[in-house]
C-alpha cells in the first residue's frame, strides 16, 4: 500500500498536470481563433458613418486575423434586428456586433426587446468616441447657443428641429439641450443622416444635432452653420467651433461612441484576441487619419473598461428618456 506522502505527491503532480492542460487548452483555443470567416454586423444601411468605420476596421482586422472579414448591414427596428441576430449567433467570436451607444438606450426606450442587453452580450471594446454638432441653416438668425435659446423662447410654439429617429443619440442630445435650457423645440423625423442634412440645407428645418463626420463638409462649404459642439471638449476637426458648455450651458456634454459586442459565453480568450487586435488596428497611422476625417477619436478600451462605460450609459440614458417623457416604443 503506497505511503501517505507518496499519495500526496501523486495528487500534487495530477493537479499541476491538469492546470497545465487547462492553460494549454486555453492557449490553443486563442491560437485557433479565428478559423473561418468573421462577420461584423452593422445595424445601419451601407454608406453611413457606422458602416464606414466597420469597413475601415474590418479590412485591417482581416489582415491581422488572416481570415476574411465581411460587413453585414442589417438595418431596422432602431438597431434591434442586428443586435438580436448577434445575440443568437454562435458564441465563438466569428460574429461581432458593431453598434453605437444606441445599444445603451434601447433598454429604456422599448417596451420589450428580443434579447437581454446585459446578459446576452459581452462588450469587447469601445472603438471610437465621436463628436456631435448642433448645426443650423445659415438663414437662421441665431448664430450661438444663447441666441438660439432667446430665439426659441421668443417664437410662439417654439422652433422645429430635425432628427433621425426616436431615442437615437442625436434625438436624446437635443432633448438634453431642451431640458437644460428650458426651451421648446418640436421634432421632425427623417429616415437618415442624408435626408436630414438635405432638409437642413433646404431650410425645411432650421436646426438639428448631427454627426460631425457627415456634417463637416457642409459646414466647410458654408451650406450649414456649426453653432456648437455637444461634447465636453472642442474637436480638432472644427477647432473654431465652441462647445455648448462654453456658451453658457454649464456641464453640458453629449457625445456618441461605437463599439464591438459579441454573444454572451464567447470564450474570454477569444474576446481578448478581438480586443487586442482591434486596438492595434486603431493605432495604425492611416486608420487614425481616417478617424480624424470622421471627426472621431480612437479608444480601443479593454472589455472591463467598456463594460463599465456601457452600464453607466444605460443608467444615464434611462434618466434622459424619463425626464424627456419619451413614450416607450413597440
C-alpha positions as CSV (number, residue, x, y, z in Angstrom):
1,X,0.0,0.0,0.0
2,X,1.5,3.4,-1.0
3,X,2.6,5.7,1.8
4,X,0.6,8.9,2.6
5,X,3.5,11.1,1.4
6,X,3.6,9.2,-2.0
7,X,-0.2,9.7,-2.4
8,X,0.1,13.4,-1.8
9,X,3.0,13.7,-4.3
10,X,0.8,11.9,-6.9
11,X,-2.1,14.2,-6.2
12,X,0.2,17.3,-6.5
13,X,1.5,16.0,-9.8
14,X,-2.0,15.4,-11.1
15,X,-3.2,18.9,-10.1
16,X,-0.2,20.5,-11.8
17,X,-0.8,18.4,-14.9
18,X,-4.5,19.4,-15.0
19,X,-3.6,23.1,-14.6
20,X,-1.1,22.8,-17.4
21,X,-3.7,21.1,-19.6
22,X,-6.2,23.9,-18.9
23,X,-3.6,26.5,-19.8
24,X,-2.7,24.6,-22.9
25,X,-6.3,24.3,-23.9
26,X,-6.9,28.0,-23.4
27,X,-3.9,29.0,-25.3
28,X,-4.8,26.5,-28.1
29,X,-8.3,28.0,-28.3
30,X,-6.9,31.5,-28.6
31,X,-4.4,30.4,-31.2
32,X,-7.1,28.7,-33.2
33,X,-9.3,31.8,-33.4
34,X,-10.4,32.7,-35.9
35,X,-10.7,29.5,-38.0
36,X,-13.2,30.8,-40.5
37,X,-14.7,34.0,-41.9
38,X,-15.5,36.7,-39.4
39,X,-18.8,38.6,-39.7
40,X,-19.2,42.2,-38.5
41,X,-22.9,43.0,-38.2
42,X,-23.8,46.7,-38.6
43,X,-27.4,47.9,-37.7
44,X,-27.4,50.6,-40.3
45,X,-27.5,50.8,-44.1
46,X,-24.4,50.9,-46.2
47,X,-22.9,54.4,-46.7
48,X,-23.3,55.8,-43.2
49,X,-20.7,56.6,-40.6
50,X,-21.1,53.3,-38.7
51,X,-20.8,51.3,-41.9
52,X,-17.7,53.4,-43.0
53,X,-16.0,52.6,-39.7
54,X,-16.8,48.9,-40.0
55,X,-15.2,48.8,-43.4
56,X,-12.1,50.6,-42.3
57,X,-11.6,48.4,-39.2
58,X,-12.8,45.2,-40.9
59,X,-10.3,45.5,-43.7
60,X,-7.4,45.9,-41.3
61,X,-8.7,43.1,-39.0
62,X,-8.8,40.7,-41.9
63,X,-5.1,41.3,-42.4
64,X,-4.3,40.9,-38.7
65,X,-6.5,37.8,-38.2
66,X,-5.6,36.2,-41.6
67,X,-9.3,35.4,-42.3
68,X,-11.9,37.2,-44.4
69,X,-13.9,39.8,-42.5
70,X,-17.2,40.7,-44.1
71,X,-19.6,43.5,-43.3
72,X,-23.3,42.6,-43.0
73,X,-25.7,45.5,-42.9
74,X,-28.9,44.7,-41.0
75,X,-30.8,48.0,-40.6
76,X,-34.2,48.2,-38.9
77,X,-36.0,48.5,-35.6
78,X,-33.6,51.0,-34.2
79,X,-30.7,48.6,-34.3
80,X,-32.5,45.8,-32.6
81,X,-32.6,43.5,-35.6
82,X,-28.9,43.4,-35.9
83,X,-28.4,43.1,-32.1
84,X,-30.9,40.2,-31.9
85,X,-29.1,38.4,-34.7
86,X,-25.7,38.7,-32.9
87,X,-27.2,37.7,-29.5
88,X,-28.5,34.5,-31.1
89,X,-25.3,33.7,-33.1
90,X,-22.8,31.1,-32.1
91,X,-20.6,32.4,-29.2
92,X,-17.3,31.7,-30.9
93,X,-16.1,35.2,-31.9
94,X,-16.9,34.8,-35.6
95,X,-20.0,37.1,-35.3
96,X,-19.4,40.6,-34.0
97,X,-21.8,43.5,-33.5
98,X,-20.5,47.0,-34.3
99,X,-23.0,49.5,-33.0
100,X,-23.4,52.9,-31.4
101,X,-24.4,54.0,-27.9
102,X,-28.0,53.4,-29.1
103,X,-27.3,49.9,-27.6
104,X,-27.4,51.5,-24.2
105,X,-30.6,53.4,-25.0
106,X,-32.7,50.5,-26.1
107,X,-33.5,49.0,-22.7
108,X,-35.2,52.2,-21.5
109,X,-36.8,53.1,-24.9
110,X,-38.5,49.8,-25.9
111,X,-41.3,48.0,-24.0
112,X,-39.8,44.7,-24.9
113,X,-36.6,43.5,-26.6
114,X,-36.0,40.1,-28.1
115,X,-32.7,39.9,-26.1
116,X,-31.3,41.0,-22.8
117,X,-29.0,43.9,-23.3
118,X,-26.7,43.0,-20.4
119,X,-26.9,39.2,-20.2
120,X,-26.8,38.3,-23.9
121,X,-23.7,40.3,-24.9
122,X,-20.1,40.8,-23.9
123,X,-18.8,44.4,-24.5
124,X,-15.4,43.9,-26.2
125,X,-14.0,47.3,-26.8
126,X,-15.1,50.9,-27.5
127,X,-13.7,51.7,-30.9
128,X,-14.2,55.4,-31.1
129,X,-15.7,58.5,-29.5
130,X,-17.5,60.7,-31.9
131,X,-18.4,64.4,-31.8
132,X,-21.9,65.6,-32.4
133,X,-22.6,69.1,-33.7
134,X,-25.5,71.5,-33.2
135,X,-26.0,72.7,-36.7
136,X,-28.3,75.3,-38.3
137,X,-29.4,76.5,-41.7
138,X,-27.4,79.7,-42.5
139,X,-30.6,81.7,-42.7
140,X,-31.4,81.1,-39.1
141,X,-30.8,84.4,-37.2
142,X,-29.3,82.6,-34.2
143,X,-25.5,82.2,-34.5
144,X,-24.8,81.0,-31.0
145,X,-26.4,78.9,-28.3
146,X,-27.5,82.0,-26.2
147,X,-29.1,83.5,-29.4
148,X,-30.8,80.1,-30.2
149,X,-32.2,80.0,-26.7
150,X,-33.5,83.5,-27.0
151,X,-35.0,82.9,-30.4
152,X,-36.7,79.7,-29.3
153,X,-38.2,81.4,-26.3
154,X,-39.5,84.3,-28.4
155,X,-41.0,82.0,-31.1
156,X,-44.7,81.1,-30.4
157,X,-44.9,77.3,-30.4
158,X,-41.1,77.0,-30.5
159,X,-38.8,76.0,-33.3
160,X,-38.7,72.7,-35.1
161,X,-35.6,70.5,-35.3
162,X,-34.7,67.6,-37.5
163,X,-33.9,64.1,-36.1
164,X,-33.4,60.6,-37.4
165,X,-35.4,58.5,-35.1
166,X,-36.9,58.4,-31.6
167,X,-34.4,57.7,-28.9
168,X,-31.3,57.9,-31.1
169,X,-28.2,59.6,-29.5
170,X,-28.9,62.6,-31.8
171,X,-32.5,62.9,-30.6
172,X,-31.6,62.5,-26.9
173,X,-28.9,65.1,-27.2
174,X,-31.4,67.6,-28.4
175,X,-33.7,66.6,-25.6
176,X,-30.9,67.1,-23.1
177,X,-30.4,70.6,-24.5
178,X,-34.2,71.3,-24.2
179,X,-34.2,70.1,-20.6
180,X,-31.0,72.1,-19.7
181,X,-32.2,75.4,-21.2
182,X,-36.0,75.3,-20.8
183,X,-36.7,75.9,-24.5
184,X,-39.5,74.3,-26.6
185,X,-38.5,72.5,-29.7
186,X,-40.6,70.2,-31.9
187,X,-39.0,67.2,-33.5
188,X,-39.4,66.5,-37.3
189,X,-38.3,62.9,-38.1
190,X,-36.2,61.9,-41.1
191,X,-35.1,58.5,-42.3
192,X,-31.4,59.0,-42.0
193,X,-28.5,61.4,-41.9
194,X,-28.6,62.1,-45.7
195,X,-32.2,63.2,-45.9
196,X,-31.9,65.2,-42.7
197,X,-28.9,67.1,-44.0
198,X,-30.7,67.8,-47.3
199,X,-33.7,69.2,-45.3
200,X,-31.4,71.4,-43.3
201,X,-29.7,72.8,-46.3
202,X,-33.0,73.4,-48.0
203,X,-34.4,75.1,-44.8
204,X,-37.2,72.6,-44.2
205,X,-36.0,72.5,-40.6
206,X,-33.7,75.2,-39.1
207,X,-31.6,73.1,-36.7
208,X,-30.5,69.6,-35.7
209,X,-27.9,67.7,-33.8
210,X,-25.9,65.7,-36.4
211,X,-22.8,63.6,-36.6
212,X,-19.7,65.7,-37.2
213,X,-18.4,63.3,-39.8
214,X,-21.3,63.8,-42.2
215,X,-21.9,67.4,-41.4
216,X,-18.4,68.8,-41.6
217,X,-18.3,69.0,-45.5
218,X,-21.5,71.2,-45.4
219,X,-20.0,73.4,-42.7
220,X,-16.8,73.8,-44.6
221,X,-18.8,74.6,-47.8
222,X,-20.9,77.2,-46.0
223,X,-24.2,75.4,-46.7
224,X,-24.7,74.8,-43.0
225,X,-23.5,76.7,-39.9
226,X,-22.0,74.9,-36.9
227,X,-23.5,76.5,-33.8
228,X,-21.8,74.4,-31.2
229,X,-20.2,71.0,-30.5
230,X,-22.1,69.0,-27.9
231,X,-19.2,67.1,-26.3
232,X,-17.1,68.1,-23.3
233,X,-14.2,69.5,-25.5
234,X,-13.7,71.0,-28.9
235,X,-12.9,68.8,-31.9
236,X,-9.7,69.1,-33.9
237,X,-12.0,68.7,-37.0
238,X,-13.7,72.0,-36.2
239,X,-11.3,73.7,-33.8
240,X,-13.0,77.1,-34.0
241,X,-16.5,75.9,-33.0
242,X,-17.1,76.2,-29.3
243,X,-18.9,73.6,-27.2
244,X,-22.4,74.1,-25.7
245,X,-20.9,74.3,-22.3
246,X,-18.5,77.0,-23.4
247,X,-21.5,79.0,-24.5
248,X,-23.2,79.1,-21.1
249,X,-24.9,75.8,-20.5
250,X,-22.7,74.6,-17.7
251,X,-21.8,70.9,-17.5
252,X,-23.5,70.0,-20.8
253,X,-21.8,67.2,-22.6
254,X,-23.1,64.6,-25.0
255,X,-21.0,62.6,-27.5
256,X,-21.5,59.3,-29.3
257,X,-19.5,56.1,-29.3
258,X,-19.2,53.0,-31.4
259,X,-18.1,49.6,-30.1
260,X,-17.8,45.9,-30.6
261,X,-20.0,43.4,-28.8
262,X,-20.1,39.6,-29.1
263,X,-22.6,37.0,-27.9
264,X,-22.6,36.0,-24.3
265,X,-20.5,32.9,-23.4
266,X,-17.9,33.8,-26.1
267,X,-14.6,32.4,-24.6
268,X,-12.7,35.1,-22.8
269,X,-9.5,34.2,-24.7
270,X,-11.4,34.9,-27.9
271,X,-12.7,38.2,-26.6
272,X,-9.1,39.1,-25.6
273,X,-7.8,38.4,-29.1
274,X,-10.5,40.5,-30.7
275,X,-9.9,43.4,-28.4
276,X,-6.1,43.3,-28.7
277,X,-6.0,43.0,-32.5
278,X,-8.6,45.8,-32.8
279,X,-6.6,48.1,-30.5
280,X,-3.6,47.5,-32.8
281,X,-5.7,48.4,-35.8
282,X,-6.9,51.6,-34.2
283,X,-3.3,52.6,-33.5
284,X,-2.2,52.4,-37.2
285,X,-1.4,55.9,-38.5
286,X,-3.5,55.6,-41.7
287,X,-6.5,54.4,-39.6
288,X,-6.1,57.4,-37.2
289,X,-6.1,59.7,-40.2
290,X,-9.3,58.2,-41.4
291,X,-10.9,58.5,-38.0
292,X,-9.8,62.2,-37.8
293,X,-11.6,62.8,-41.1
294,X,-14.7,61.2,-39.5
295,X,-14.3,63.7,-36.5
296,X,-13.7,60.7,-34.2
297,X,-11.0,59.7,-31.7
298,X,-9.7,56.1,-31.4
299,X,-10.3,54.5,-28.0
300,X,-9.6,50.7,-28.0
301,X,-10.6,50.2,-24.4
302,X,-10.4,46.8,-22.5
303,X,-13.6,44.7,-22.1
304,X,-13.7,45.7,-18.5
305,X,-13.4,49.5,-19.2
306,X,-16.0,49.3,-22.0
307,X,-18.5,47.3,-19.8
308,X,-18.2,50.0,-17.1
309,X,-18.9,52.7,-19.7
310,X,-21.8,50.8,-21.2
311,X,-23.5,50.1,-17.9
312,X,-23.1,53.8,-16.8
313,X,-24.7,54.9,-20.1
314,X,-27.7,52.6,-19.7
315,X,-28.4,54.5,-16.4
316,X,-27.8,57.9,-17.9
317,X,-29.9,57.4,-20.9
318,X,-32.8,55.9,-18.9
319,X,-32.8,59.2,-16.9
320,X,-32.9,61.3,-20.1
321,X,-35.7,59.2,-21.6
322,X,-37.7,59.5,-18.3
323,X,-37.1,63.3,-17.9
324,X,-38.0,63.9,-21.6
325,X,-41.2,61.9,-21.2
326,X,-40.4,59.9,-24.4
327,X,-43.1,57.2,-24.7
328,X,-41.8,53.7,-24.9
329,X,-41.7,52.2,-28.3
330,X,-43.1,48.9,-29.5
